[in-house]
Amino acid sequence: MRYPQWLATGALLAGLLVSSTSLAQDPAAPDPTQDKLMITAGFLNGHPDLRFRLLALEKYKAGKRADALRFFQYASQYADKPSQAMVAEMLWNGDGTTQDRALAYAWMDLAAERGYGGFLELRERYWNQLAPEERERALNEGEAIYARYGDAAAQPRIATVLRRERRAATGSRTGFTGNLRIIVPGPAGPQEIDGSKFYDERYWDPERYQAWHDSVWKKPRIASVDVGDVQQLQKDAKGSRIPEVKPLQDVPEPDAGNEMPTLQDGPVKP
């Protein structure tokens, strides 16, 4: 089976890590999903993009491809570009869904919306393999995809959740989180997390949270095991081919009940 190398080489972790050289004046933030206390304390409740992407990766690894696709789409609703790229890959390969190359292109165009190098490369590979009628349909159907999942619609959604969940937890004490002690019950008795760690601004301020993601995905290691050498992008390849559309704002939040990723088996492997 053709497998996306950028997922196989550690997207479960890479999408959550900050390169220390990317944020010039911001020291590297630790990976919050690798801290069991952070997760137990409810960190993912305020970060649906990470929650749904991690659930999707676990479903994908378990061979539950249709469930994986659904969760990648949930994460996509919160501006998660690697999840949008995975929706594209699954559609392109007919992996867990009916193969649809035109729709796959529209999703990869969306994943490349911020100019992330690897997703731009994959988008151009898709485009070069589409027939003229597939290209036309890709651009037409891409408008509805952008309206719901494009950054103009999705970034305000994740910003709303970040602010809402942070405010709900800290209340009037926002700005003094270093004084908060979060109590986490467990089989060995209650444990504490320093509020300054849990409520690090890099995880909760929408602009800094976006910068954290951008620092990782601007130039991710992306290749596929059977597509050959990396191709040079054309100079005019950065902009989307899909016409600009009005964003949809009133979209219901995905309902996954209380399901959370287990985070017990490590990164997805080929």
C-alpha positions as YAML, in Angstrom:
chain: A
units: angstrom
residues:
- id: 1
  name: MET
  ca: [0.00, 0.00, 0.00]
- id: 2
  name: ARG
  ca: [1.23, 3.48, -0.86]
- id: 3
  name: TYR
  ca: [1.88, 5.21, 2.45]
- id: 4
  name: PRO
  ca: [2.42, 8.95, 3.05]
- id: 5
  name: GLN
  ca: [6.01, 9.19, 4.28]
- id: 6
  name: TRP
  ca: [5.37, 12.40, 6.20]
- id: 7
  name: LEU
  ca: [2.94, 10.45, 8.37]
- id: 8
  name: ALA
  ca: [5.11, 7.36, 8.67]
- id: 9
  name: THR
  ca: [8.14, 9.33, 9.86]
- id: 10
  name: GLY
  ca: [6.39, 10.76, 12.86]
- id: 11
  name: ALA
  ca: [3.45, 13.08, 12.22]
- id: 12
  name: LEU
  ca: [1.98, 11.95, 15.53]
- id: 13
  name: LEU
  ca: [4.85, 13.75, 17.21]
- id: 14
  name: ALA
  ca: [6.16, 16.15, 14.58]
- id: 15
  name: GLY
  ca: [2.92, 18.09, 14.34]
- id: 16
  name: LEU
  ca: [3.12, 18.83, 18.04]
- id: 17
  name: LEU
  ca: [6.77, 19.83, 18.37]
- id: 18
  name: VAL
  ca: [8.32, 23.24, 17.91]
- id: 19
  name: SER
  ca: [11.65, 23.66, 16.17]
- id: 20
  name: SER
  ca: [13.91, 25.68, 18.44]
- id: 21
  name: THR
  ca: [15.24, 27.57, 15.42]
- id: 22
  name: SER
  ca: [11.82, 28.53, 14.07]
- id: 23
  name: LEU
  ca: [10.68, 30.93, 16.76]
- id: 24
  name: ALA
  ca: [13.69, 33.17, 17.13]
- id: 25
  name: GLN
  ca: [12.77, 34.62, 20.53]
- id: 26
  name: ASP
  ca: [10.57, 31.80, 21.77]
- id: 27
  name: PRO
  ca: [12.22, 28.73, 23.36]
- id: 28
  name: ALA
  ca: [11.02, 25.37, 22.16]
- id: 29
  name: ALA
  ca: [7.80, 24.27, 23.82]
- id: 30
  name: PRO
  ca: [7.56, 20.69, 25.06]
- id: 31
  name: ASP
  ca: [5.09, 18.35, 23.42]
- id: 32
  name: PRO
  ca: [2.00, 18.52, 25.66]
- id: 33
  name: THR
  ca: [0.49, 15.31, 24.29]
- id: 34
  name: GLN
  ca: [3.47, 13.33, 25.56]
- id: 35
  name: ASP
  ca: [2.78, 14.40, 29.14]
- id: 36
  name: LYS
  ca: [0.21, 12.01, 30.61]
- id: 37
  name: LEU
  ca: [-0.68, 14.45, 33.37]
- id: 38
  name: MET
  ca: [-1.41, 17.19, 30.82]
- id: 39
  name: ILE
  ca: [-3.74, 14.89, 28.91]
- id: 40
  name: THR
  ca: [-5.42, 13.55, 32.05]
- id: 41
  name: ALA
  ca: [-5.99, 17.13, 33.18]
- id: 42
  name: GLY
  ca: [-8.02, 17.78, 30.04]
- id: 43
  name: PHE
  ca: [-5.57, 19.56, 27.74]
- id: 44
  name: LEU
  ca: [-7.10, 18.07, 24.59]
- id: 45
  name: ASN
  ca: [-10.57, 19.36, 25.52]
- id: 46
  name: GLY
  ca: [-9.33, 22.82, 24.61]
- id: 47
  name: HIS
  ca: [-7.44, 21.69, 21.49]
- id: 48
  name: PRO
  ca: [-9.87, 19.83, 19.22]
- id: 49
  name: ASP
  ca: [-7.46, 20.02, 16.29]
- id: 50
  name: LEU
  ca: [-4.90, 17.93, 18.18]
- id: 51
  name: ARG
  ca: [-7.51, 15.68, 19.78]
- id: 52
  name: PHE
  ca: [-9.15, 14.73, 16.49]
- id: 53
  name: ARG
  ca: [-5.88, 14.39, 14.59]
- id: 54
  name: LEU
  ca: [-4.51, 12.04, 17.24]
- id: 55
  name: LEU
  ca: [-7.73, 10.03, 17.25]
- id: 56
  name: ALA
  ca: [-7.55, 9.82, 13.46]
- id: 57
  name: LEU
  ca: [-3.97, 8.59, 13.54]
- id: 58
  name: GLU
  ca: [-4.85, 5.91, 16.07]
- id: 59
  name: LYS
  ca: [-7.80, 4.76, 13.97]
- id: 60
  name: TYR
  ca: [-5.58, 4.76, 10.88]
- id: 61
  name: LYS
  ca: [-2.97, 2.63, 12.61]
- id: 62
  name: ALA
  ca: [-5.67, 0.22, 13.79]
- id: 63
  name: GLY
  ca: [-6.89, -0.22, 10.21]
- id: 64
  name: LYS
  ca: [-10.17, 1.63, 10.86]
- id: 65
  name: ARG
  ca: [-9.76, 3.83, 7.82]
- id: 66
  name: ALA
  ca: [-13.33, 5.16, 7.56]
- id: 67
  name: ASP
  ca: [-13.19, 6.28, 11.20]
- id: 68
  name: ALA
  ca: [-9.76, 7.80, 10.59]
- id: 69
  name: LEU
  ca: [-11.07, 9.80, 7.65]
- id: 70
  name: ARG
  ca: [-13.96, 11.10, 9.75]
- id: 71
  name: PHE
  ca: [-11.66, 12.27, 12.52]
- id: 72
  name: PHE
  ca: [-9.22, 13.87, 10.06]
- id: 73
  name: GLN
  ca: [-12.19, 15.83, 8.72]
- id: 74
  name: TYR
  ca: [-13.16, 16.83, 12.26]
- id: 75
  name: ALA
  ca: [-9.63, 18.14, 12.86]
- id: 76
  name: SER
  ca: [-9.74, 19.88, 9.48]
- id: 77
  name: GLN
  ca: [-12.66, 21.96, 10.70]
- id: 78
  name: TYR
  ca: [-10.23, 23.54, 13.20]
- id: 79
  name: ALA
  ca: [-7.63, 24.59, 10.60]
- id: 80
  name: ASP
  ca: [-5.39, 21.53, 11.01]
- id: 81
  name: LYS
  ca: [-3.40, 21.39, 7.79]
- id: 82
  name: PRO
  ca: [-1.77, 17.95, 8.25]
- id: 83
  name: SER
  ca: [-5.24, 16.46, 8.77]
- id: 84
  name: GLN
  ca: [-6.46, 18.15, 5.60]
- id: 85
  name: ALA
  ca: [-3.49, 16.65, 3.76]
- id: 86
  name: MET
  ca: [-4.37, 13.20, 5.10]
- id: 87
  name: VAL
  ca: [-7.95, 13.56, 3.86]
- id: 88
  name: ALA
  ca: [-6.44, 14.35, 0.45]
- id: 89
  name: GLU
  ca: [-4.12, 11.33, 0.54]
- id: 90
  name: MET
  ca: [-6.92, 8.98, 1.52]
- id: 91
  name: LEU
  ca: [-9.17, 10.29, -1.25]
- id: 92
  name: TRP
  ca: [-6.33, 10.13, -3.79]
- id: 93
  name: ASN
  ca: [-5.58, 6.50, -2.96]
- id: 94
  name: GLY
  ca: [-9.12, 5.32, -2.22]
- id: 95
  name: ASP
  ca: [-7.91, 4.48, 1.28]
- id: 96
  name: GLY
  ca: [-10.96, 4.00, 3.51]
- id: 97
  name: THR
  ca: [-13.18, 5.75, 0.99]
- id: 98
  name: THR
  ca: [-14.04, 5.79, -2.70]
- id: 99
  name: GLN
  ca: [-11.13, 7.10, -4.76]
- id: 100
  name: ASP
  ca: [-11.78, 10.64, -5.98]
- id: 101
  name: ARG
  ca: [-8.72, 12.36, -7.43]
- id: 102
  name: ALA
  ca: [-10.49, 15.64, -8.17]
- id: 103
  name: LEU
  ca: [-11.74, 15.96, -4.61]
- id: 104
  name: ALA
  ca: [-8.33, 14.88, -3.32]
- id: 105
  name: TYR
  ca: [-6.72, 17.74, -5.21]
- id: 106
  name: ALA
  ca: [-9.14, 20.23, -3.66]
- id: 107
  name: TRP
  ca: [-8.24, 19.00, -0.18]
- id: 108
  name: MET
  ca: [-4.49, 19.13, -0.87]
- id: 109
  name: ASP
  ca: [-4.88, 22.63, -2.29]
- id: 110
  name: LEU
  ca: [-6.52, 23.47, 1.04]
- id: 111
  name: ALA
  ca: [-3.69, 21.84, 3.02]
- id: 112
  name: ALA
  ca: [-1.21, 23.98, 1.07]
- id: 113
  name: GLU
  ca: [-3.18, 27.17, 1.77]
- id: 114
  name: ARG
  ca: [-0.48, 28.61, 4.09]
- id: 115
  name: GLY
  ca: [2.35, 27.79, 1.71]
- id: 116
  name: TYR
  ca: [3.68, 24.77, 3.60]
- id: 117
  name: GLY
  ca: [6.36, 23.43, 1.29]
- id: 118
  name: GLY
  ca: [5.62, 19.72, 1.51]
- id: 119
  name: PHE
  ca: [1.91, 20.10, 0.92]
- id: 120
  name: LEU
  ca: [2.54, 22.44, -2.01]
- id: 121
  name: GLU
  ca: [4.74, 19.76, -3.53]
- id: 122
  name: LEU
  ca: [2.07, 17.10, -3.12]
- id: 123
  name: ARG
  ca: [-0.58, 19.45, -4.51]
- id: 124
  name: GLU
  ca: [1.44, 20.00, -7.67]
- id: 125
  name: ARG
  ca: [2.01, 16.28, -8.09]
- id: 126
  name: TYR
  ca: [-1.73, 15.76, -7.92]
- id: 127
  name: TRP
  ca: [-2.45, 18.54, -10.41]
- id: 128
  name: ASN
  ca: [0.03, 17.20, -12.93]
- id: 129
  name: GLN
  ca: [-1.73, 13.82, -12.92]
- id: 130
  name: LEU
  ca: [-5.31, 15.08, -13.29]
- id: 131
  name: ALA
  ca: [-7.17, 14.91, -16.58]
- id: 132
  name: PRO
  ca: [-8.70, 18.20, -17.84]
- id: 133
  name: GLU
  ca: [-12.21, 17.21, -16.69]
- id: 134
  name: GLU
  ca: [-10.85, 16.26, -13.24]
- id: 135
  name: ARG
  ca: [-9.15, 19.64, -12.94]
- id: 136
  name: GLU
  ca: [-12.38, 21.45, -13.72]
- id: 137
  name: ARG
  ca: [-14.31, 19.46, -11.13]
- id: 138
  name: ALA
  ca: [-11.55, 19.92, -8.55]
- id: 139
  name: LEU
  ca: [-11.80, 23.70, -8.83]
- id: 140
  name: ASN
  ca: [-15.59, 23.68, -8.73]
- id: 141
  name: GLU
  ca: [-15.90, 21.36, -5.74]
- id: 142
  name: GLY
  ca: [-13.02, 23.06, -4.00]
- id: 143
  name: GLU
  ca: [-15.12, 26.16, -3.38]
- id: 144
  name: ALA
  ca: [-17.42, 24.33, -0.95]
- id: 145
  name: ILE
  ca: [-14.42, 22.77, 0.79]
- id: 146
  name: TYR
  ca: [-12.75, 26.13, 1.25]
- id: 147
  name: ALA
  ca: [-15.99, 27.68, 2.48]
- id: 148
  name: ARG
  ca: [-16.16, 25.21, 5.36]
- id: 149
  name: TYR
  ca: [-12.53, 24.29, 6.05]
- id: 150
  name: GLY
  ca: [-10.44, 27.19, 4.73]
- id: 151
  name: ASP
  ca: [-8.52, 29.32, 7.19]
- id: 152
  name: ALA
  ca: [-10.98, 32.20, 6.88]
- id: 153
  name: ALA
  ca: [-13.62, 29.91, 8.41]
- id: 154
  name: ALA
  ca: [-11.53, 27.48, 10.48]
- id: 155
  name: GLN
  ca: [-9.05, 29.75, 12.24]
- id: 156
  name: PRO
  ca: [-11.80, 31.73, 14.02]
- id: 157
  name: ARG
  ca: [-13.24, 28.40, 15.19]
- id: 158
  name: ILE
  ca: [-10.06, 27.17, 16.86]
- id: 159
  name: ALA
  ca: [-9.45, 30.64, 18.30]
- id: 160
  name: THR
  ca: [-12.93, 30.60, 19.84]
- id: 161
  name: VAL
  ca: [-12.36, 27.20, 21.45]
- id: 162
  name: LEU
  ca: [-8.93, 28.15, 22.80]
- id: 163
  name: ARG
  ca: [-10.26, 31.31, 24.42]
- id: 164
  name: ARG
  ca: [-13.44, 29.64, 25.70]
- id: 165
  name: GLU
  ca: [-11.71, 26.66, 27.31]
- id: 166
  name: ARG
  ca: [-8.94, 28.74, 28.83]
- id: 167
  name: ARG
  ca: [-11.45, 31.20, 30.27]
- id: 168
  name: ALA
  ca: [-13.65, 28.41, 31.61]
- id: 169
  name: ALA
  ca: [-10.74, 26.88, 33.48]
- id: 170
  name: THR
  ca: [-9.01, 30.00, 34.81]
- id: 171
  name: GLY
  ca: [-11.93, 32.42, 35.10]
- id: 172
  name: SER
  ca: [-10.91, 35.77, 36.52]
- id: 173
  name: ARG
  ca: [-7.45, 34.42, 37.29]
- id: 174
  name: THR
  ca: [-6.35, 34.56, 33.66]
- id: 175
  name: GLY
  ca: [-2.89, 36.08, 33.58]
- id: 176
  name: PHE
  ca: [-1.99, 34.57, 36.96]
- id: 177
  name: THR
  ca: [-1.85, 30.94, 35.92]
- id: 178
  name: GLY
  ca: [1.55, 30.48, 37.53]
- id: 179
  name: ASN
  ca: [-0.26, 30.51, 40.87]
- id: 180
  name: LEU
  ca: [-2.73, 27.83, 39.83]
- id: 181
  name: ARG
  ca: [-2.25, 24.23, 40.86]
- id: 182
  name: ILE
  ca: [-4.19, 21.69, 38.79]
- id: 183
  name: ILE
  ca: [-5.10, 18.56, 40.74]
- id: 184
  name: VAL
  ca: [-5.18, 15.37, 38.67]
- id: 185
  name: PRO
  ca: [-6.69, 12.29, 40.35]
- id: 186
  name: GLY
  ca: [-5.09, 8.93, 39.64]
- id: 187
  name: PRO
  ca: [-4.67, 5.37, 40.91]
- id: 188
  name: ALA
  ca: [-1.58, 6.39, 42.90]
- id: 189
  name: GLY
  ca: [-3.35, 9.36, 44.42]
- id: 190
  name: PRO
  ca: [-3.78, 12.99, 43.32]
- id: 191
  name: GLN
  ca: [-0.95, 14.73, 41.46]
- id: 192
  name: GLU
  ca: [-0.43, 18.39, 40.64]
- id: 193
  name: ILE
  ca: [0.47, 20.34, 37.50]
- id: 194
  name: ASP
  ca: [1.87, 23.85, 37.63]
- id: 195
  name: GLY
  ca: [-0.64, 26.18, 35.96]
- id: 196
  name: SER
  ca: [2.15, 28.01, 34.11]
- id: 197
  name: LYS
  ca: [2.97, 24.76, 32.30]
- id: 198
  name: PHE
  ca: [-0.59, 23.80, 31.43]
- id: 199
  name: TYR
  ca: [-1.58, 27.33, 30.40]
- id: 200
  name: ASP
  ca: [1.59, 28.24, 28.53]
- id: 201
  name: GLU
  ca: [0.59, 31.04, 26.12]
- id: 202
  name: ARG
  ca: [2.03, 29.08, 23.22]
- id: 203
  name: TYR
  ca: [-0.80, 26.61, 23.62]
- id: 204
  name: TRP
  ca: [-3.66, 29.04, 24.20]
- id: 205
  name: ASP
  ca: [-3.07, 32.37, 22.51]
- id: 206
  name: PRO
  ca: [-4.48, 31.89, 18.97]
- id: 207
  name: GLU
  ca: [-1.69, 33.79, 17.18]
- id: 208
  name: ARG
  ca: [1.12, 32.10, 19.10]
- id: 209
  name: TYR
  ca: [-0.58, 28.72, 18.76]
- id: 210
  name: GLN
  ca: [-0.71, 29.24, 15.00]
- id: 211
  name: ALA
  ca: [2.96, 30.25, 14.93]
- id: 212
  name: TRP
  ca: [3.79, 27.08, 16.83]
- id: 213
  name: HIS
  ca: [2.14, 24.94, 14.16]
- id: 214
  name: ASP
  ca: [3.59, 27.00, 11.30]
- id: 215
  name: SER
  ca: [7.13, 26.53, 12.61]
- id: 216
  name: VAL
  ca: [6.77, 22.77, 12.21]
- id: 217
  name: TRP
  ca: [4.87, 22.48, 8.96]
- id: 218
  name: LYS
  ca: [6.50, 25.19, 6.83]
- id: 219
  name: LYS
  ca: [9.11, 22.72, 5.64]
- id: 220
  name: PRO
  ca: [8.14, 19.22, 6.84]
- id: 221
  name: ARG
  ca: [9.85, 16.14, 5.48]
- id: 222
  name: ILE
  ca: [7.30, 15.03, 2.93]
- id: 223
  name: ALA
  ca: [7.77, 12.38, 0.29]
- id: 224
  name: SER
  ca: [6.01, 9.21, -0.77]
- id: 225
  name: VAL
  ca: [7.69, 5.90, -1.08]
- id: 226
  name: ASP
  ca: [6.77, 5.36, -4.72]
- id: 227
  name: VAL
  ca: [6.62, 8.77, -6.36]
- id: 228
  name: GLY
  ca: [10.29, 9.30, -7.10]
- id: 229
  name: ASP
  ca: [12.55, 12.22, -6.34]
- id: 230
  name: VAL
  ca: [11.42, 15.52, -4.91]
- id: 231
  name: GLN
  ca: [10.26, 17.90, -7.62]
- id: 232
  name: GLN
  ca: [10.99, 21.61, -7.87]
- id: 233
  name: LEU
  ca: [7.90, 23.76, -7.50]
- id: 234
  name: GLN
  ca: [7.08, 26.20, -10.24]
- id: 235
  name: LYS
  ca: [7.50, 29.85, -9.29]
- id: 236
  name: ASP
  ca: [3.76, 30.48, -9.54]
- id: 237
  name: ALA
  ca: [2.74, 27.33, -7.65]
- id: 238
  name: LYS
  ca: [2.11, 28.87, -4.22]
- id: 239
  name: GLY
  ca: [-1.27, 30.47, -4.75]
- id: 240
  name: SER
  ca: [-4.46, 28.43, -4.68]
- id: 241
  name: ARG
  ca: [-6.11, 27.69, -8.01]
- id: 242
  name: ILE
  ca: [-9.53, 27.59, -6.33]
- id: 243
  name: PRO
  ca: [-11.50, 30.86, -6.40]
- id: 244
  name: GLU
  ca: [-11.93, 32.74, -3.14]
- id: 245
  name: VAL
  ca: [-15.26, 32.10, -1.43]
- id: 246
  name: LYS
  ca: [-17.22, 33.45, 1.53]
- id: 247
  name: PRO
  ca: [-16.42, 31.43, 4.68]
- id: 248
  name: LEU
  ca: [-19.09, 29.47, 6.52]
- id: 249
  name: GLN
  ca: [-19.09, 30.48, 10.18]
- id: 250
  name: ASP
  ca: [-22.19, 28.76, 11.60]
- id: 251
  name: VAL
  ca: [-20.96, 25.17, 11.46]
- id: 252
  name: PRO
  ca: [-21.82, 22.76, 14.31]
- id: 253
  name: GLU
  ca: [-18.91, 21.50, 16.38]
- id: 254
  name: PRO
  ca: [-18.06, 17.84, 15.69]
- id: 255
  name: ASP
  ca: [-19.49, 15.45, 18.26]
- id: 256
  name: ALA
  ca: [-17.17, 12.60, 19.21]
- id: 257
  name: GLY
  ca: [-18.65, 12.06, 22.65]
- id: 258
  name: ASN
  ca: [-16.01, 11.49, 25.30]
- id: 259
  name: GLU
  ca: [-13.60, 9.56, 23.09]
- id: 260
  name: MET
  ca: [-9.98, 10.54, 23.58]
- id: 261
  name: PRO
  ca: [-6.76, 9.17, 22.06]
- id: 262
  name: THR
  ca: [-4.96, 6.63, 24.21]
- id: 263
  name: LEU
  ca: [-1.44, 7.81, 23.27]
- id: 264
  name: GLN
  ca: [-0.05, 4.47, 24.38]
- id: 265
  name: ASP
  ca: [1.49, 3.00, 21.26]
- id: 266
  name: GLY
  ca: [3.74, 5.78, 20.01]
- id: 267
  name: PRO
  ca: [3.92, 7.18, 16.47]
- id: 268
  name: VAL
  ca: [2.15, 5.59, 13.54]
- id: 269
  name: LYS
  ca: [4.55, 3.39, 11.57]
- id: 270
  name: PRO
  ca: [4.32, 2.00, 8.03]
...
